Amino acid sequence: MTDSLSRTVTEAISRAPAWIRSDLQAKDILVRIRAEESLAARIVDAILKARGAEATIADDDQN
């Protein structure tokens, strides 16, 4: 994993709301799955936003 990607994922995890953190430890499998899916979606969103920002910077550099 590149430093940039690692940083993006780490930041997304660190910004996870308390309910996700709590539900990741739940004994109820459905609650835990919901939290895992929510966290995964947040990570994907952060990666896509970071890539979009990188693409914008690269486009600016080429002009």
LINLIN-V232891 format. One record per residue. N is the residue number from 1. NEAR is the number of other ideal C-beta (glycine too) atoms within 10 Angstrom. D_LAST is the distance of its C-alpha to the last C-alpha in Angstrom with 2 decimals. Layout:
BEGIN
<<N NEAR D_LAST> <N NEAR D_LAST>>
END
This chain:
BEGIN
<<1 8 29.06> <2 7 26.03> <3 7 26.23> <4 12 23.51> <5 13 25.37> <6 10 28.66> <7 13 27.63> <8 20 26.43> <9 17 29.73> <10 12 31.81> <11 12 30.39> <12 20 31.03> <13 14 34.56> <14 7 35.23> <15 10 34.33> <16 15 36.72> <17 12 39.33> <18 7 42.93> <19 12 44.19> <20 17 42.04> <21 12 43.21> <22 11 46.76> <23 19 46.70> <24 15 45.37> <25 9 48.77> <26 13 50.81> <27 6 53.75> <28 9 53.17> <29 8 51.03> <30 9 49.58> <31 15 48.48> <32 14 46.90> <33 12 45.10> <34 16 43.70> <35 20 42.40> <36 13 40.90> <37 11 39.14> <38 16 37.84> <39 18 36.54> <40 11 34.91> <41 11 33.17> <42 17 31.91> <43 17 30.58> <44 12 28.82> <45 11 27.30> <46 19 26.08> <47 15 24.55> <48 11 22.77> <49 12 21.44> <50 17 20.31> <51 13 18.56> <52 10 16.85> <53 11 15.71> <54 11 14.54> <55 10 12.59> <56 10 10.93> <57 10 10.16> <58 9 8.93> <59 9 6.56> <60 8 5.35> <61 7 5.55> <62 6 3.81> <63 4 0.00>>
END
